Amino acid sequence: MYKFEPYSYDKRDSMDLSLCSSGFESCVPGKEVGPAAYDYYIIHFIVNGCGKYIYGDKAYDIKEGQAFIIFPGDIVRYIPDQLQPWSYYWVGFKGRKISELITANNELKKIPVFTYDSCIINEVKDVMGVLKQSLSHDLKDYALLAHLYKILYYIRKDMKICEIDGKEQQKSYLQYAINYIEKYYYRELTIQEIADFVHIDRTYLYQIFKKQTGDSPKEFLIKYRIHKACYLMKATDTTVTKVASLVGYKDYSLFSRMFKKTIGISPQSYKEQI
């Protein structure tokens, strides 16, 4: 079930640490946020599910127990998974202390993904609780700062930068691409569209497919469509011309050529042999 609980704060800016926003969201599958930029730091703590964080020219697969940070002024995108969309708590803040945390860990700017201590979630929940309370501005400031400092304490104490395994990352990209092909093979699907969905360069997508499957993305798509066509001809009484359109070929002559190239005989001959 979709759930969105955002809280902003009409804050008194502090040179050391100030809260900007906090909340929880159980995300809609595949609903992308961004491109967006913010003028303060935001950290998202994933509590279940998974998704993808696009930062610069890199895409990071992120799952439960991991967090990602958005830096002020950086343009980012982040997308919940289609099958297991993530839910996360977030907290946004600015000030010298958060800047010191980033400066103290140079790797965080290179790889803005890290594991976190589960105690942090209780602190973020407490921040949200304070924002709901009817307190004087001074008392609310003190309560919020107490929880924010504890969040920074746990991050600094227990944070581990997530090492990105190149091979696993390529497998992840490949699986995203294949899932997309399996879902939309019947459309006039282009390789650029697949690359855009996976959020990587088309040339890099080609390299991954060749390395992992032996086929280019185009060859993989053709083979997938033709094998789907074979299944339809075996399992239904659908005409060969209709089958062609069902697997993404509006041009029957092109379908016939691709079919013969893949299977060795024409689609009509294949249908007659069943």
C-alpha positions, 0 to 999 in steps of 0.5 A: 500500500502506498504511504507518504508522510512528509514533514517540513520544518519552519526552522531557525537556521543553525550554523552547526545543524538544522533540520530541513525535512523528514518523513517516510514513503512506501513507494509506487513501483517504478515511479521515478523521482527527479531529475531533482536537486536540493539545497541541503543534504538528504539521506534515505534509509531503505527499510524494505524493498529495493531500487536504483539511485542515479548519481552523476553517470552512475547507477547504484542498486540499493536494498534494505539496510542500505542508505543513499545520500543526496548532496546539495546542488547535485542533480539526481534521480531515484527509482523504486523497483518494479517488483519490490519497490522500496520503502524508506525514511529520510531526513534532510539537513544542513549545517557545518556538522553534516559537512564535517561528516562528509569531509571526514569520509572522502569515499562517501562522495565517490560512492554515496551508498552505505550501510546503516545501524538500525538504531538510526530508524528509531531516531528518524521516527523520533524526529517525525514524532517531535514535528507532530508535537505541540511544543514551543519553538525552543523546545522543539529545536532542542529535541530535534537537535538531540535526535539529529546529533544521534543520527550523525553519531550512528552514521559516523560510528557504524557507516560502511561504504558499500563496495560496488562489485562490477560483475554483480552490477553488470548482472543487475543491469542485464536483468533489468534489461531482460525484464523490460524486454519480457514485459514490452517485446510486443511493442515497437521496442528500441534498444535506446529505450531499453538503455534509457530504462536501465539508465546506462549508455547504449554502448555499455548495454551492448557490451554487457549483453555480448559479454553475458549472453553472447548476443547483442541486445538487438539479437536477444530481442529478436530471438525472444520475439521469435521464440514467443512466436513459436509458442503462440503458433503451438499453443493457439490457432492464431494466424501467422500474420496475427502472431507477427503483430503480437510479438512486435512485428508490424511488417510481416516480411521482416518477421518472416526473414527474422523467423527463418534466420532464427529457426531455419524455416519460414513461419508458415512452414513451421506452423504447418509442421506442428 
